[in-house]
Amino acid sequence: MPSIAPNDPRSFGARFGLLIRSYREDLGLSAKALAIKIWDDECRKSSISKIENGKVRSPSAKTVHAIAYALDIPQQEIDALRVSAHSLAPQAPPPSLAALSPRSSLEALASKFGLYGTASYSEVELNCALESKAEEYKAYRRQIEYLDESIRTLAALKARATEAVNAPDFERAEEFLAEVDDLQTHLLLDAREQRANNALRRGQVRQAYTLFASAAAAAGATDPASEARLRSKYHKIFFEYGVSHEAIGFLLAARLLRPSIAFWLKLDDRDAWARNKQNLANALASLAMRKSGEQSEVLFDEAVRSYHAAQEHFTRAAHPAEWGMVQQNLGSALFARASAKSVGDPAKLQLLTEAGEKFESALEVRSRQTGPKEWAMTRQNFAAVLQARGALMPDRSGALLLREALAIYEETLSIRTLESSPLDWAMTRENMALTEADLAKHPATTVRLKHVAAALVHVEAALSIYDRGGVPYLQDKARKLRDSLQEHLETGAYSAT
C-alpha cells in the first residue's frame, strides 16, 4: 500500500478533519467552543484546527472518540472514513454470495444473520439481503477493531503513568492516570454500545434496550446531561428499528426518551425539552399506527398532546424551522389516526381535513429552495391526504384528487432520487403504486387494468430497494400489494369499491 502524507486528502486524518468541521459548523460551534466542550480547555482549539486542516494523519482513538461524542457523529461515518482511507488500491469486486453457495447453504447462512422465512425469496432477493447483512457484519468487525485500538492506547498510557511514578514525577503521573480514567470510561460505554448493537442484530431487542439504558446510566453517574444526550441518541436507533422491523422499537424509543424530557425541563433547557417532546410524540404516533382499538386511541392522544406542548415553545415567529417540523409531524399523526378510522366514520374526513391543513401550514415555511428534502417530505404527506380523500369520494372529483396526488408524488421524485435517497425513492414509488391501485378501483375510472399495470411497475421498483436493504416490515407490505396486483392483472378484473 502506498504511503500517505499527513496532509494527503486520502488519509483518515484529512477525511476526519473535513467531517468534524462539517458537523461543528452545522452546530454553529467555534473551534474554541468545541475545545471547551471536549477538554474544558479553550487553549486546545489549536488541536481542533490541526485536525480539521488534515495535519494529523492518524488521530488517536481517544481523540477520535472524544470529538465524535461531542459532535454526535455516528460511528458508521467514522468507520466509512477508515475504510476509504485504507482502500487506495483498486480491488476486484468479490463474487456474489449466490455464486459461491447453493440455495440451501444460502438459506442456512441467512438464518445465522437473523433472516428467516427466506424460502419464499427469489434468488436475487436472497442474494441482495445477504449482501446487505454482510456489509453490517463488516462494520461490526471494524467496531471491534476500534475497541482493540483503544485498549492498546490504554495500555500505553498505563505504562507511561508507571514510568512517571518511577521517576518520580507525580504531577505527570496524575495527567496520565486522568487520561486512563477518561479512556476507561469511554471503553466501558463503547463495549456496552457494541453489545447492545450486537443484541439488536440478533433480534434480542429487549436485551439491547437494557444494555443501551445501562450505558446511558453509566454516563449519567458523573454527568446527567451526558445521560440525557445518550438517551436521545439511542432512541433514534430503536425508532429506526421500529420503522424497518417491529413496533416494539417505537415503544422502547419512547421509554428511553421519557427520563431525558424531565431532565431538560429541570435544567430549563426549553429547546432540548421541546425537541425531546416532539421525538416522543413521533415514537408514540408511529406505535399507534401499528396498534388498534382503544390502545391506538390512547397513544395518538398522548402523541398529539406532546406535539402541542412542543409547539408552545417552537413558535412560528421564534423558531420557524422547528415550528414547521412540528406542523408536519402533527399532520402525520392526524393522518395516521384518520387511516385507522372505518370508511363510514364521519370523523375520518374531518381528521383528513385537519391533517391537510397542518401540511399546508408547514409548507409555508418549508420551501423547495431552502429545504428541498423537507419540502418533498411534506408535499408527499399532503399528497397522501389527497389520495385518502379521493378514495372516499365516488364521483369524478375523487378521481381528480387521486390524479393530483399522483402528480405530486411524481414531482417529489426530482428530490427523492434513486441515487441520493434510495429508501425514500422506494417509499414514494410504493405510494404511487397505492394511488394507481386506488384509481383502478375508483367508480369514476373506466379503464382499470391500465392503472393496475402501472401500480405493479411502481411496487416492483420499490421492492428492488426493500429487498436489498433488509426492511422486513416494508418488504412484507409491498409484497402483499404486488401479489394482489398480479392476481388482478392475471384475472383481468378489478372491481370498483
N, C-alpha and C positions, 0 to 999 in steps of 0.2 A: 504494500500500500504506500503511495507517495506521502512524503511528509507534508505537514500543514503548518504554515507560518502562523504566529499568534494572531495577526490581523487578517488572515486569509478568510474571505467570506464563506468558505466551505466549512470552516472549523465549527465545532459545537459552541465554543465561546462566542464567536461572532453572531451565530444564529440566535443563541440565547440572549445576547445583548439587544438585538433588534426586537425580540419577543417582549422582554421586560420593559423596554422603552414604550412599546405599543400599549401594554397594559397600564403602565404608570401614567402615560398621557391621557388614556381613556378615563382614568380615575381622577385626573386633574391634580396629581401629586407632583411636587418638585423633587429633584434628586435629594435635596436636603430633607424634605419631609419623609421620603421613603427611608433614608438612613436612620432617622429618628424612630420610625415605626419598627424597623428591623433590629437595630442595635442600640437604640436610645442614645445615639451619638451623632450629632449633626456634622462632625468632622469627617465622618465616614462617607460623606456624599461623593468624595473623590473616587472611592471604591465603586460606587454605583456608576459613575461616569466612565471609569476604565472598562467595566464590564459592558456597558451599553455601546461603547465605541469599539468593541472587539479586541481590546488589548490584553484580555485574559483568555488564553486559548482554551484552557480546561479548568473552569471554576471548580472549587472543591464541592463535594457532595453536600457538606453542611451549608455552604453559601447558597448553592442552588436551592436547597430545601427551604432555607430561611426566606429567600426572595420570593419563591413560588408561594409559600404560605402567606406572606404579607400581601401579595397581589392576587391571591386565589387563582393561580394558574393551574389548570388541570394537569395531572401527571401525564396523561396521554400526549399532551402537546410537547412536553419535555422529552418523553420517550421518542416521539417522532423526530425531534431535532437530533437526538443522538444517532438514530438510525440513518438519517440522511447525511449526517456528518461523516459517518464511517462507511457509507456506501458510495465511495468516489468512483470506483471502477465499475463499468457496466457489467451486469451479470445476466446470463441467460435465464429466462423465466423457468421456474420449476415445472415439471409435468403436473398436470391436473391430478387430483386425487382419484378421479374416475379411471384415469389411465393406469394407475398403479394397483388398484384393488378391484376385485369382483364385487358385484352388488351386495352380497351377503356380508362381506367384510366391511363395506362402507356403512351399512346399517348398524353393524356392531360398533364401529368406531363412533357413529353418531350418538349412540346411547352413552358412550363414555363422556361425551361433551354435553350430556343432558338434553339431547334432541331425541324425542320419542315420536312414535307414530309416523316414522319416515317410510313405512312400507307403501304409503299412498303417494309418495313424492315421485315425480318423474326423475330420470337420470340427471337432467340439467338442474332441476330444483335441489336434488340431494347434493350434487356437487357444489353448487353455489352456497348452500347452507353450511357445508363442511368447511369450505374455504374461508367463509366468514368467521367460523369458530376457530380456525387455525390462526387467523390474524389476532383474535382475542388471546389465544394461548401464547403467541409470540410476545404480545405486550405484557402478559403476566410474567413471563420469563425475564423480560427486561426489568420489571419492577423488583424481582427478587435479586437480580444482579446489582441493582441500585442499592439494595439493603447491604449486600456484600461490600460494596464500596464504602458505605457509611461505617460499617463495622471495622474495616481496615483503618479508616480515618480515626475512629475511636481508639483503637489500639496504639496508633502513633501518638495521639495526644496524651494517653496514659503514660507512655514511655518517656515523653518529654517532661511530663509532670514529675516523674520519678527522678529524672536527671536533675531537674531544678531543686528537688528536695535534697539530693545528694550533694549539691554544690557547696553549701546550701543557699538557695535563693527563694525564700518563702513567698515573696511577692509574685515572682514569676510562676512559681508552682500554683499559686491561687488562680492566676489567669488561665493556666492550662486546665486546672480542675473545674473552673467555671465553664469552660468550653466543653469539657467532658460531660458535666451535668446537663448542659443545654442539649448536646447531641444525643445523650441517652434518652432524654425526654422525647426528642423528635423520633428517635428509633422506635421507642415504645408505640408512639402514635402510628408511625409508618407500618410497623408489624401488625398492629391491630387492624388498621385500614386494609392491609393486604389480605388478612384472614377474612375480613368481612366481605371484600370483593370476591374472594375465592368461594365463600359460602354462597354468595349470590349467583355465581356461575354454576354452582351445583344445585341450584334451586332451593337451597336452605335459607329461605327468606327471613324467617324469624331469628335464626342464629345470626344472620348478617345484621339485622336490626340491633340485637343485643350487643354485638361487637362494636358497631358504629356508635351506639349510645354510650358504651363504656369508654370509648376513645374520647368522645366529647367531654364526658365527666372527668376523665383524667386531665385533660387540658384545663378544665374549669377549676381544678383544685388550686391552681396558682393564679389563674386569670379567668374570671367568669365571662368576660367579653369574648375570649377565645372559644369557650364552650358554645356561646350563642352563635358565633360565626360558623363553627364547625357543624352545628345542628342545621343551619341554613344550607351549608354545602352538602351535607349528607341527604337532606330532604330531596334535593334535586335528583340524586341517584335513585331513590325509591320512586319518585314521581315518574321518571323515565321508565323504570321497570313496570310501573302501572300502565303506562301508555302502550308498551310493547308486549307485556306478558300478562300479569294478573292484577286484579283490582286491589289485592292486599297491598300492593305498592303505594297506592294513594292513601290507604289507611295509615300505613307506617310513616309516610311522608308527613301527614298531619300530626301524628303523635310526636315526631321529632321536633316539629316547629313550635308546638304549644308552649313549652318552657321558655324558649327564647323570646316569644312575644311578651311574656310577663317581665322578662329581664330588661328588654329595651324600654318598656313602659316605666319601670322602676328608675332607669337612668335618665328618663325624659328625653330619649333619642327618638323623636317622633318620626323622622324619616325611616329609620330602621324598623320601628314598630309598624308603620303603615305598610312597608314592603312585606314584612312577615305576615301581616293580616291578609294581604292580598294573596300571597302564596298559599296560606292556609285555606283561603276561600277556593283557590284553584284546585287544591287537592280534594276538598270536600265536594265540590261540584262534579269533579271527574268521578269520584267514588259514587256519588248519587246516580250518575248515568248508568252505572253497572248494577245498580240495585233496583228494587221495585217496591210499590206499595208505600206504606207509612214510613218505612225506613228511608226510602228515597226522598220523601217529602221533608222529613226532619233534616236530612243532610243538606238539601237545597236551601231550606230556610236559614240554616246557620251560615251557609256559604254567602247568601245574599246579604245577611246582616254584616258579615265580615267585609264584603265589598263596600257596603255603605260606610262602615267605620273607616276604612282606608280612604275613602273619598272625602270624608270630613277633613282630613289633613291634606290630601293631594287635591287641592282645588285647581280649577282651570286657570285662574289668574296667577297663582303662585307656582304651580307645578304642571304646566300644560301637557308635557310628555307623559308623566305618571297618571294624570287625570285621564288622558286618552286611553292608556292601558287598562285602567280600572273600568272605564266605559266599555271597552272591548270585551274584557273578561266577564263583566256583569251581563252583557248581552249574550255571551256564550252560555252562561248559566241559565238565563231565562229561556234561551232557545232549547237547551237540553231538557229543561222542565216541560216545555211545550211538547217536545218529541215524546215524552213519557205519557202524555195525555191521549186518551182514545179519540178517534176521528170525530165522534159526535159530541164531545165535551166542548161547551161554549168557551171554556177557559183557554182552550188550545189556541184559537185565533187571537185572543186578547194577549196571550203571552208572546206569540209570534210578532204581533204588532209592537209590543214593548221592546222585544229584542232588536227588531229592525231599527227602532228609534235610537237605541243605545249605540248600535253600529254606525248609524249616520252621524251621531254626535261625535263619536271617536274619529270619524273621517274628517271632521272639521279641523282637527289638529294633527292628523296623520296623513301627510301628503305623499304622493309618489316621488316628488322631487327631494324632500328632506329625509324621508324614511321609507324607501321602496318596499322593503321586506314587511314592515309593519302595515303599510298601506295594503299590500297584497293580501296579508292575512285577514284584515278587517273587511276588505272587499269580498273575499271568499265567504266570510261568515254572513255578510249581507246577502250574498247570492244564495246561501243555504236557506235563509229566511224566505226569499222569493220563491225558491224551489218548493219549500214546505207549504207556503200559502197557495202556490199554483196547483199543487196536487190536491188541495182541498176544494178548489173551485172548479166545478164540472163544465163551465161554459168556455167560450173562446178566450176570455180574459185570463183564465187559469193557464191555458196553453201558452199564452203570450208571456206570462210571468216565468214559466219554465224555460222558454227560449231566451228570455233576458238573463236568467240565472246562468244558462249555458254560455252565453256571450261573455259574461263577467268572468267565469272560470277560465275561458279561453284567453281573455285579456291578461289575467294574472300569471299565466304561464310564461309571459315575457320576463317576469321577475323570478318566479319559482321554476327555474330551468332544470333540466335533467343533469347538466354538468355542475351547476353551483349548489343545488339543493335537491338531490335525488329523492329523498323521502317525502319532502313537501310536494315535489312534482308528482310523485306516485299518488299521494293523497288527493291532489287536485284531479288527476285522471280518474280516480275512483269516484269522486264527486260528480264528474262529468258522466260517468257510466250510470250512476244512480239517477241523474237528471234525464238522460236519454231513456232509461227504463221507465221513469215516470211519464215521459212524453208518449212512450209506446202504449202505456195503459190508459192515458187520458181520453175521456169520452169525445173530445173535440179533434182527436187525431184520426186521420183516415188511413194512412199508410203506416202500419205499426211495425212491420218486420224491419223496415229501414232503420228505425230507432233501436230495435233490439240488436241489430248487427253493429251499429255504431257503439252501443253500450258495451258490447263484447270486446271490441277493439280497445276501448279505454280501460276496461278492467284487466285485460291481458297485459297491457302496458304497466299498470300498477303492480300486478303480481311479479313482473320481471324484476322489480326492485324489492318488493316484500320478501320474495323467496331468497334473494341474495343477502338481505340484511338481517334475517333471523328475528322477525317480529311476529310471533305466533298469533296474537290477537288480531292484528290487521290481516295476516295471511288467511286465517280461518274465515273472517268476514268476507274478504274478497273472493275466496274460492267458492263459498256458498252462492254468492251473486253470479259468478262465472258459470257454475253448474246449472243454475236456474235459467240463465240466459241461453245457454247451449241447448237445454231441453226445449225451450220455447222456439228457438230457431229451427231445431230439427223437426218439431211437430208442425211448424208453420202457422201457429196461432198464438196470440197474446191478447187476453181478454181485457176489456176496459173495466175500470173499477166503478 
